[in-house]
Amino acid sequence: MEEISEGVNNINLSGDSHKKNRIQVSNTKKPLFFYVNLAKRYMQQHNEVELSALGMAIATVVTVAEILKNNGLAVEKKIMTSTVDMRDETRGRPVQKAKIEILLGKTENFDELMAAAAEERELADAEERS
């Protein structure tokens, strides 16, 4: 029993992979504005969001970040790039993939802009019903 608890104590728990405010973006699974809207929601809850992507999905992450910045909703806090060793699924050999992580924070007027957008949606819904 002692060996088990010692093993558990020696496990390196890197909290990075389970951050509550991290969005891991894929370039094939979801539409672009799914990630934009999800990032807005994460910023409302956590005041910042970390967008992360590998390989071909990097362009999607950069686009999402730029949309949020250009709409006055986010400011860039940090950009990290690296390479990750992975195994090629078809050939079984190791390959390196580019990785990007972009940390965005709320702008000062984030809450006002989000409230204005929600109000606009409510007015549009009311017009549709009448």
PyMOL CGO cylinders between C-alpha atoms (Angstrom):
from pymol import cmd
from pymol.cgo import CYLINDER

trace = [
    CYLINDER, 0.00, 0.00, 0.00, 2.87, 2.32, 0.78, 0.3, 1, 1, 1, 1, 1, 1,
    CYLINDER, 2.87, 2.32, 0.78, 4.25, 1.89, -2.76, 0.3, 1, 1, 1, 1, 1, 1,
    CYLINDER, 4.25, 1.89, -2.76, 0.91, 2.94, -4.29, 0.3, 1, 1, 1, 1, 1, 1,
    CYLINDER, 0.91, 2.94, -4.29, 0.63, 6.14, -2.26, 0.3, 1, 1, 1, 1, 1, 1,
    CYLINDER, 0.63, 6.14, -2.26, 4.28, 6.94, -3.03, 0.3, 1, 1, 1, 1, 1, 1,
    CYLINDER, 4.28, 6.94, -3.03, 3.58, 6.44, -6.73, 0.3, 1, 1, 1, 1, 1, 1,
    CYLINDER, 3.58, 6.44, -6.73, 0.51, 8.69, -6.54, 0.3, 1, 1, 1, 1, 1, 1,
    CYLINDER, 0.51, 8.69, -6.54, 2.55, 11.39, -4.78, 0.3, 1, 1, 1, 1, 1, 1,
    CYLINDER, 2.55, 11.39, -4.78, 5.22, 11.25, -7.49, 0.3, 1, 1, 1, 1, 1, 1,
    CYLINDER, 5.22, 11.25, -7.49, 2.80, 11.68, -10.40, 0.3, 1, 1, 1, 1, 1, 1,
    CYLINDER, 2.80, 11.68, -10.40, 3.45, 14.98, -12.15, 0.3, 1, 1, 1, 1, 1, 1,
    CYLINDER, 3.45, 14.98, -12.15, 0.04, 16.59, -12.39, 0.3, 1, 1, 1, 1, 1, 1,
    CYLINDER, 0.04, 16.59, -12.39, 0.30, 19.31, -14.95, 0.3, 1, 1, 1, 1, 1, 1,
    CYLINDER, 0.30, 19.31, -14.95, -2.85, 21.37, -14.58, 0.3, 1, 1, 1, 1, 1, 1,
    CYLINDER, -2.85, 21.37, -14.58, -2.36, 22.75, -18.10, 0.3, 1, 1, 1, 1, 1, 1,
    CYLINDER, -2.36, 22.75, -18.10, -4.27, 20.01, -19.92, 0.3, 1, 1, 1, 1, 1, 1,
    CYLINDER, -4.27, 20.01, -19.92, -7.45, 20.56, -17.89, 0.3, 1, 1, 1, 1, 1, 1,
    CYLINDER, -7.45, 20.56, -17.89, -7.71, 24.34, -17.69, 0.3, 1, 1, 1, 1, 1, 1,
    CYLINDER, -7.71, 24.34, -17.69, -11.32, 25.41, -17.40, 0.3, 1, 1, 1, 1, 1, 1,
    CYLINDER, -11.32, 25.41, -17.40, -10.81, 28.39, -19.71, 0.3, 1, 1, 1, 1, 1, 1,
    CYLINDER, -10.81, 28.39, -19.71, -8.91, 26.60, -22.51, 0.3, 1, 1, 1, 1, 1, 1,
    CYLINDER, -8.91, 26.60, -22.51, -10.45, 25.95, -25.91, 0.3, 1, 1, 1, 1, 1, 1,
    CYLINDER, -10.45, 25.95, -25.91, -8.65, 23.39, -28.05, 0.3, 1, 1, 1, 1, 1, 1,
    CYLINDER, -8.65, 23.39, -28.05, -9.51, 24.29, -31.63, 0.3, 1, 1, 1, 1, 1, 1,
    CYLINDER, -9.51, 24.29, -31.63, -9.82, 21.80, -34.47, 0.3, 1, 1, 1, 1, 1, 1,
    CYLINDER, -9.82, 21.80, -34.47, -9.99, 22.92, -38.09, 0.3, 1, 1, 1, 1, 1, 1,
    CYLINDER, -9.99, 22.92, -38.09, -12.42, 20.19, -39.15, 0.3, 1, 1, 1, 1, 1, 1,
    CYLINDER, -12.42, 20.19, -39.15, -15.00, 19.65, -36.42, 0.3, 1, 1, 1, 1, 1, 1,
    CYLINDER, -15.00, 19.65, -36.42, -16.79, 22.94, -35.76, 0.3, 1, 1, 1, 1, 1, 1,
    CYLINDER, -16.79, 22.94, -35.76, -17.58, 26.14, -37.68, 0.3, 1, 1, 1, 1, 1, 1,
    CYLINDER, -17.58, 26.14, -37.68, -15.47, 29.23, -36.96, 0.3, 1, 1, 1, 1, 1, 1,
    CYLINDER, -15.47, 29.23, -36.96, -18.19, 31.15, -35.10, 0.3, 1, 1, 1, 1, 1, 1,
    CYLINDER, -18.19, 31.15, -35.10, -18.75, 28.21, -32.75, 0.3, 1, 1, 1, 1, 1, 1,
    CYLINDER, -18.75, 28.21, -32.75, -15.28, 28.99, -31.37, 0.3, 1, 1, 1, 1, 1, 1,
    CYLINDER, -15.28, 28.99, -31.37, -15.87, 32.77, -31.40, 0.3, 1, 1, 1, 1, 1, 1,
    CYLINDER, -15.87, 32.77, -31.40, -19.07, 32.41, -29.37, 0.3, 1, 1, 1, 1, 1, 1,
    CYLINDER, -19.07, 32.41, -29.37, -17.53, 29.84, -27.03, 0.3, 1, 1, 1, 1, 1, 1,
    CYLINDER, -17.53, 29.84, -27.03, -14.58, 32.16, -26.39, 0.3, 1, 1, 1, 1, 1, 1,
    CYLINDER, -14.58, 32.16, -26.39, -17.00, 35.00, -25.53, 0.3, 1, 1, 1, 1, 1, 1,
    CYLINDER, -17.00, 35.00, -25.53, -18.78, 32.75, -23.05, 0.3, 1, 1, 1, 1, 1, 1,
    CYLINDER, -18.78, 32.75, -23.05, -15.47, 31.66, -21.47, 0.3, 1, 1, 1, 1, 1, 1,
    CYLINDER, -15.47, 31.66, -21.47, -14.39, 35.31, -21.13, 0.3, 1, 1, 1, 1, 1, 1,
    CYLINDER, -14.39, 35.31, -21.13, -17.69, 36.13, -19.41, 0.3, 1, 1, 1, 1, 1, 1,
    CYLINDER, -17.69, 36.13, -19.41, -17.10, 33.32, -16.90, 0.3, 1, 1, 1, 1, 1, 1,
    CYLINDER, -17.10, 33.32, -16.90, -13.31, 33.48, -16.38, 0.3, 1, 1, 1, 1, 1, 1,
    CYLINDER, -13.31, 33.48, -16.38, -12.31, 37.00, -17.60, 0.3, 1, 1, 1, 1, 1, 1,
    CYLINDER, -12.31, 37.00, -17.60, -9.85, 35.38, -20.01, 0.3, 1, 1, 1, 1, 1, 1,
    CYLINDER, -9.85, 35.38, -20.01, -9.66, 32.49, -22.47, 0.3, 1, 1, 1, 1, 1, 1,
    CYLINDER, -9.66, 32.49, -22.47, -6.79, 30.44, -23.83, 0.3, 1, 1, 1, 1, 1, 1,
    CYLINDER, -6.79, 30.44, -23.83, -7.12, 29.34, -27.45, 0.3, 1, 1, 1, 1, 1, 1,
    CYLINDER, -7.12, 29.34, -27.45, -4.93, 26.38, -28.37, 0.3, 1, 1, 1, 1, 1, 1,
    CYLINDER, -4.93, 26.38, -28.37, -4.34, 24.55, -31.68, 0.3, 1, 1, 1, 1, 1, 1,
    CYLINDER, -4.34, 24.55, -31.68, -2.01, 22.19, -33.49, 0.3, 1, 1, 1, 1, 1, 1,
    CYLINDER, -2.01, 22.19, -33.49, -0.91, 22.16, -37.13, 0.3, 1, 1, 1, 1, 1, 1,
    CYLINDER, -0.91, 22.16, -37.13, -3.50, 23.19, -39.68, 0.3, 1, 1, 1, 1, 1, 1,
    CYLINDER, -3.50, 23.19, -39.68, -5.91, 24.45, -36.97, 0.3, 1, 1, 1, 1, 1, 1,
    CYLINDER, -5.91, 24.45, -36.97, -3.52, 27.29, -36.09, 0.3, 1, 1, 1, 1, 1, 1,
    CYLINDER, -3.52, 27.29, -36.09, -5.06, 29.52, -38.79, 0.3, 1, 1, 1, 1, 1, 1,
    CYLINDER, -5.06, 29.52, -38.79, -8.49, 29.01, -37.19, 0.3, 1, 1, 1, 1, 1, 1,
    CYLINDER, -8.49, 29.01, -37.19, -7.21, 30.06, -33.74, 0.3, 1, 1, 1, 1, 1, 1,
    CYLINDER, -7.21, 30.06, -33.74, -5.56, 33.18, -35.14, 0.3, 1, 1, 1, 1, 1, 1,
    CYLINDER, -5.56, 33.18, -35.14, -8.78, 34.08, -37.01, 0.3, 1, 1, 1, 1, 1, 1,
    CYLINDER, -8.78, 34.08, -37.01, -10.91, 33.60, -33.86, 0.3, 1, 1, 1, 1, 1, 1,
    CYLINDER, -10.91, 33.60, -33.86, -8.52, 35.78, -31.85, 0.3, 1, 1, 1, 1, 1, 1,
    CYLINDER, -8.52, 35.78, -31.85, -8.53, 38.50, -34.52, 0.3, 1, 1, 1, 1, 1, 1,
    CYLINDER, -8.53, 38.50, -34.52, -12.35, 38.54, -34.73, 0.3, 1, 1, 1, 1, 1, 1,
    CYLINDER, -12.35, 38.54, -34.73, -12.58, 39.00, -30.96, 0.3, 1, 1, 1, 1, 1, 1,
    CYLINDER, -12.58, 39.00, -30.96, -9.90, 41.73, -30.98, 0.3, 1, 1, 1, 1, 1, 1,
    CYLINDER, -9.90, 41.73, -30.98, -11.35, 43.60, -33.97, 0.3, 1, 1, 1, 1, 1, 1,
    CYLINDER, -11.35, 43.60, -33.97, -14.81, 43.63, -32.36, 0.3, 1, 1, 1, 1, 1, 1,
    CYLINDER, -14.81, 43.63, -32.36, -13.33, 45.26, -29.25, 0.3, 1, 1, 1, 1, 1, 1,
    CYLINDER, -13.33, 45.26, -29.25, -14.05, 42.25, -27.04, 0.3, 1, 1, 1, 1, 1, 1,
    CYLINDER, -14.05, 42.25, -27.04, -10.55, 40.95, -26.32, 0.3, 1, 1, 1, 1, 1, 1,
    CYLINDER, -10.55, 40.95, -26.32, -6.96, 42.02, -25.77, 0.3, 1, 1, 1, 1, 1, 1,
    CYLINDER, -6.96, 42.02, -25.77, -3.96, 39.81, -26.38, 0.3, 1, 1, 1, 1, 1, 1,
    CYLINDER, -3.96, 39.81, -26.38, -2.18, 38.89, -23.17, 0.3, 1, 1, 1, 1, 1, 1,
    CYLINDER, -2.18, 38.89, -23.17, 0.25, 36.23, -24.33, 0.3, 1, 1, 1, 1, 1, 1,
    CYLINDER, 0.25, 36.23, -24.33, 1.13, 34.19, -27.43, 0.3, 1, 1, 1, 1, 1, 1,
    CYLINDER, 1.13, 34.19, -27.43, 3.17, 31.01, -27.12, 0.3, 1, 1, 1, 1, 1, 1,
    CYLINDER, 3.17, 31.01, -27.12, 4.42, 28.83, -29.96, 0.3, 1, 1, 1, 1, 1, 1,
    CYLINDER, 4.42, 28.83, -29.96, 6.12, 25.45, -29.76, 0.3, 1, 1, 1, 1, 1, 1,
    CYLINDER, 6.12, 25.45, -29.76, 6.43, 22.09, -31.47, 0.3, 1, 1, 1, 1, 1, 1,
    CYLINDER, 6.43, 22.09, -31.47, 4.91, 18.90, -30.15, 0.3, 1, 1, 1, 1, 1, 1,
    CYLINDER, 4.91, 18.90, -30.15, 6.15, 15.37, -30.82, 0.3, 1, 1, 1, 1, 1, 1,
    CYLINDER, 6.15, 15.37, -30.82, 3.33, 13.12, -32.03, 0.3, 1, 1, 1, 1, 1, 1,
    CYLINDER, 3.33, 13.12, -32.03, 2.98, 9.78, -33.77, 0.3, 1, 1, 1, 1, 1, 1,
    CYLINDER, 2.98, 9.78, -33.77, 1.86, 9.71, -37.41, 0.3, 1, 1, 1, 1, 1, 1,
    CYLINDER, 1.86, 9.71, -37.41, -1.31, 7.60, -37.38, 0.3, 1, 1, 1, 1, 1, 1,
    CYLINDER, -1.31, 7.60, -37.38, -0.82, 6.20, -40.90, 0.3, 1, 1, 1, 1, 1, 1,
    CYLINDER, -0.82, 6.20, -40.90, 2.89, 5.36, -40.78, 0.3, 1, 1, 1, 1, 1, 1,
    CYLINDER, 2.89, 5.36, -40.78, 3.39, 5.00, -37.02, 0.3, 1, 1, 1, 1, 1, 1,
    CYLINDER, 3.39, 5.00, -37.02, 6.50, 7.19, -37.05, 0.3, 1, 1, 1, 1, 1, 1,
    CYLINDER, 6.50, 7.19, -37.05, 7.11, 10.25, -34.86, 0.3, 1, 1, 1, 1, 1, 1,
    CYLINDER, 7.11, 10.25, -34.86, 6.33, 13.67, -36.37, 0.3, 1, 1, 1, 1, 1, 1,
    CYLINDER, 6.33, 13.67, -36.37, 6.55, 17.21, -35.03, 0.3, 1, 1, 1, 1, 1, 1,
    CYLINDER, 6.55, 17.21, -35.03, 3.52, 19.49, -35.13, 0.3, 1, 1, 1, 1, 1, 1,
    CYLINDER, 3.52, 19.49, -35.13, 3.44, 23.24, -34.63, 0.3, 1, 1, 1, 1, 1, 1,
    CYLINDER, 3.44, 23.24, -34.63, 1.41, 24.40, -31.63, 0.3, 1, 1, 1, 1, 1, 1,
    CYLINDER, 1.41, 24.40, -31.63, 0.07, 27.84, -30.72, 0.3, 1, 1, 1, 1, 1, 1,
    CYLINDER, 0.07, 27.84, -30.72, -1.56, 29.08, -27.54, 0.3, 1, 1, 1, 1, 1, 1,
    CYLINDER, -1.56, 29.08, -27.54, -3.11, 32.55, -27.42, 0.3, 1, 1, 1, 1, 1, 1,
    CYLINDER, -3.11, 32.55, -27.42, -4.25, 34.00, -24.11, 0.3, 1, 1, 1, 1, 1, 1,
    CYLINDER, -4.25, 34.00, -24.11, -6.95, 36.66, -24.50, 0.3, 1, 1, 1, 1, 1, 1,
    CYLINDER, -6.95, 36.66, -24.50, -8.42, 38.86, -21.79, 0.3, 1, 1, 1, 1, 1, 1,
    CYLINDER, -8.42, 38.86, -21.79, -11.58, 40.94, -21.65, 0.3, 1, 1, 1, 1, 1, 1,
    CYLINDER, -11.58, 40.94, -21.65, -11.43, 44.55, -22.78, 0.3, 1, 1, 1, 1, 1, 1,
    CYLINDER, -11.43, 44.55, -22.78, -12.68, 47.24, -20.39, 0.3, 1, 1, 1, 1, 1, 1,
    CYLINDER, -12.68, 47.24, -20.39, -15.94, 47.60, -22.33, 0.3, 1, 1, 1, 1, 1, 1,
    CYLINDER, -15.94, 47.60, -22.33, -16.47, 43.83, -22.91, 0.3, 1, 1, 1, 1, 1, 1,
    CYLINDER, -16.47, 43.83, -22.91, -19.54, 43.66, -20.66, 0.3, 1, 1, 1, 1, 1, 1,
    CYLINDER, -19.54, 43.66, -20.66, -21.12, 46.73, -22.28, 0.3, 1, 1, 1, 1, 1, 1,
    CYLINDER, -21.12, 46.73, -22.28, -20.59, 45.32, -25.78, 0.3, 1, 1, 1, 1, 1, 1,
    CYLINDER, -20.59, 45.32, -25.78, -22.03, 41.95, -24.80, 0.3, 1, 1, 1, 1, 1, 1,
    CYLINDER, -22.03, 41.95, -24.80, -25.07, 43.61, -23.19, 0.3, 1, 1, 1, 1, 1, 1,
    CYLINDER, -25.07, 43.61, -23.19, -25.65, 45.73, -26.31, 0.3, 1, 1, 1, 1, 1, 1,
    CYLINDER, -25.65, 45.73, -26.31, -25.44, 42.63, -28.54, 0.3, 1, 1, 1, 1, 1, 1,
    CYLINDER, -25.44, 42.63, -28.54, -27.92, 40.76, -26.30, 0.3, 1, 1, 1, 1, 1, 1,
    CYLINDER, -27.92, 40.76, -26.30, -30.31, 43.72, -26.41, 0.3, 1, 1, 1, 1, 1, 1,
    CYLINDER, -30.31, 43.72, -26.41, -30.04, 43.83, -30.20, 0.3, 1, 1, 1, 1, 1, 1,
    CYLINDER, -30.04, 43.83, -30.20, -30.89, 40.12, -30.41, 0.3, 1, 1, 1, 1, 1, 1,
    CYLINDER, -30.89, 40.12, -30.41, -33.92, 40.60, -28.14, 0.3, 1, 1, 1, 1, 1, 1,
    CYLINDER, -33.92, 40.60, -28.14, -35.22, 43.45, -30.33, 0.3, 1, 1, 1, 1, 1, 1,
    CYLINDER, -35.22, 43.45, -30.33, -34.75, 41.34, -33.46, 0.3, 1, 1, 1, 1, 1, 1,
    CYLINDER, -34.75, 41.34, -33.46, -36.60, 38.42, -31.82, 0.3, 1, 1, 1, 1, 1, 1,
    CYLINDER, -36.60, 38.42, -31.82, -39.45, 40.73, -30.76, 0.3, 1, 1, 1, 1, 1, 1,
    CYLINDER, -39.45, 40.73, -30.76, -39.77, 42.08, -34.32, 0.3, 1, 1, 1, 1, 1, 1,
    CYLINDER, -39.77, 42.08, -34.32, -39.85, 38.54, -35.72, 0.3, 1, 1, 1, 1, 1, 1,
    CYLINDER, -39.85, 38.54, -35.72, -42.70, 37.56, -33.40, 0.3, 1, 1, 1, 1, 1, 1,
    CYLINDER, -42.70, 37.56, -33.40, -44.86, 40.59, -34.23, 0.3, 1, 1, 1, 1, 1, 1,
]
cmd.load_cgo(trace, "trace")
